Amino acid sequence: MMAAGMGGGLATAFQTLGPAVSDTEFGRVWMGRIVLGLVLLGLMIRPRPPRDRPLLVVSGLYLASIALTGHSALPGGAPGVFHRLADAVHLIAAGWWIGGLLALVLACQRLGPAAAAVLHRFSGVGYGAVAAIVLTGLFKSLILVATLQGADSTAYGFTLLFKLALFAGMGLLALSNRFWITPGLNHGGDPAVWLKRLQWQVSAEFALGLGVMAVVGALGAMSPPISS
């Protein structure tokens, strides 16, 4: 589909595909990502130990490799290298947080009141992930948006602000889980009631995370203010 977009239609997709893969950095990166994806698929379908470090490492590389595509190369040179590194950290931290939320939803369903211990451990990891997301996100915004005018007068800026609003909603739900739900599960009476609240709030947080990913996909198709 990307080749069709580059070539102007489905009829020329296969004619465009070869040069796109062999003659562009974008194509070479995507071929590398396809290889990583096949390795990841092989790791997923094999019998796995409870703690599968190879799967964790390859998944992290697969996620971080997105930083080699799109706007991460801007503005070029040394700043572009640092931008890609920041983007890789941003992606891994976001994947850690949002993927962890899905695991937490499943823990709520399967572990019952014992999910409180999982929530406590996840909160500790989540603080680090959120800090990394905020710091790298600020760095990326300074590069791609540069000015306040770029944030409030361009389609890219408005979309970025919408992403920040969704992220803020996730942060508020995370704080609520840590300072309201966790104490309630530990000392608040009927654990079934608090567990239900936890499941609903974590599900809402995960849904907002999916929204953030959808907005990120839209941002990747837009031209940031720095490009103009």
N, C-alpha and C positions, 0 to 999 in steps of 0.2 A: 504493500500500500504506500509506503514511503517512496519507493522507486517510481510508482505511478504518479505520485504528486510531483516528484522532481522532473519526470518526463512529460507531464501534461496529460496523462491518461493511461488507462489500463493497457491499451494496445501497444504502448511503447515501454511498459514496465520492465519487461525482460531485457530489452535493449539497453535500458538505463541501468539495470541492476549490476551488470558486470563492471562498467566504469565506476559506478558509485562505490562498489566494494573495494576495487583495486586502486583507484586513483584518488580517493578522498580519505582524510583522517577519520571522518564520521563513519565511513564504510568499514574501515579496518577495525575501529573500536567496536562496532556492532558485531563483526565477525568474532572478535575476541569474546564479547559478551555471550554470543550464541554458544561458543565452546564452553564457557563457564556454566551456562545454563544447562548444557547436556551433562557436564560433570555433576552439577547440583542435582539434576534429576536422577542420575545413577546413585548418588549418595542417599537420596530420599527413598528409593524403592528397595534398597538392600536392607537386610536385618540390621537394626540399629541398637546400640547400647543406650542406656538411660541418658548419659551425657555424651553427646556426639560432637566432639570438638572439630573433626574435619568438616562436618556439615555446618557448624557455626562459622568457621573460618571462610569457607567457600561462599556461604550466604553473605557474609560481610563484604567480601571482595566483589561479589556480584552487585550488591547494592551500591558500594562505593564507586564502582566503575561508571555509574551514571554521571559522575562528576567529570568524566572525560568527554562528555557530549554537551550540546546546548550552549547556554550562555556562560558556562564556567570558564571558558577559554578567554573571555574578555577580562581586561583590556589588552592582553598579550604581554609577552616579556615576563619579567619576574613577578609583577603584580598578578598576572594571569596564573602563574604557578601557585602562588599563595591562595588565590581565589579557588583553584581546584582543590587544594588541600583542605581549605575551609569547607568547601561544598561536600567533600567526602566525609568529614567529621559530622557535618550537619545531617547528611543522609543516614549515617550509621546511628547517630543519636536518635533521630526521628524513628527509624526502624525499630530500635531497641524499645522505645517508649510505646509506640503504637502496636507493635507485635506483642509486647509484654501485656498490654491491655487485653488483647484477645486471650492470651494465656490466663489472665486473671479472671475473665468471664467464665472460662472453662473450669477454673479452680473453684469458683463460687458454686457452680453446678455440681461438682463431684466431691468436694471436700467438706461441704457444710460449714459449721462453725470454725473448723480448722483453717479455713481460708483467711482468717484474721492474721495468722502468722505469715501467710504468703503476701498479704497486702502490706504488712509492716516491712517485709524485706523488699518488696517491689517499690515502696515509697522511697526507701533509701537509695536505690538505684535510679529511680525516677528523678530525684533532685539533680544528680549529676547529668542525666540526659537533657533535662530542661535547661540547665546552665549552659551546656554545650550548644544547644539549639539557639538560645538567646544570643550568645556571644558570636557564634558564626553567622547567625542571621543578620545581626547588626553589621558585621563586616561585609557580608554580601550586599546588603542594602546600600552601604556607603559606596560600594563600587558600581553597582548597576543603576541605582537611582540618583545618588550623589547629592541632590538638592531637595528641599521640601517642595519646591514647585514641581519637581518630577514625580513626587508622591501624590499630590492632590490635583494634578492637571493632565494626567495621562492615563490611558486605559490600563497600562501596566501598573502604575501606581495605585489606582483604585482597586485593582484585583489583589495587589499585595496587601493593601489595607484590609480587605475582606479576609485574606488568609490570616492576618494578625488578629482579627476579631475572633475567628474560629479557634486560633491558638490560645487566645486569652480565655475563651470559654472552657477549653480543655484544662487550662491551669487552675481556674476556679473550681472545677469539679475535682481535680487532683487534691487541692487544698482541703476541700470538703471531705474527701475520703480520708485524708490523713488526720484531720483535727476534729472531725465529727463522727464519721463512721467507725474508724478504728477504736476510739475510746468507747463508743457505744457497744461494739462487739465484745470488748474486753470487760466492760463494767456496766452495761446499760440495760440489763434485764434480759428479756426474751431474745436469744441470739437469732432466731428464725426471722424476726422482724428486721433486725439490723442487716442480716445477710441478704434479705430481699432488697433493702435499700441500696446496699453495696452493689448488687448485681445490676440494678437499674442504672445507678450512677456510672458504673464502669462501662456499661453498654452505651450510655449516652456519650461518654468521653471517647469511646472507640468510634462511634458514629461521627463525631466531630473530627476525629483523626482521619477517617476516610474522606470527609469533606475537604480537609487540608490537602490530602494527596490529590484530589480532583482539581483543586485550585492550582496546585503546583504544576499539574499537567497542562492547565490552561496557560500559566505563566511561561512555560517552555515554548509555547507556540507564538508568544508575543515578542515584540521588539522592546527591550528595556530602554529607558531614557539615554543611557550611555551610548547606545548605538547610533543615536541621532545627534 
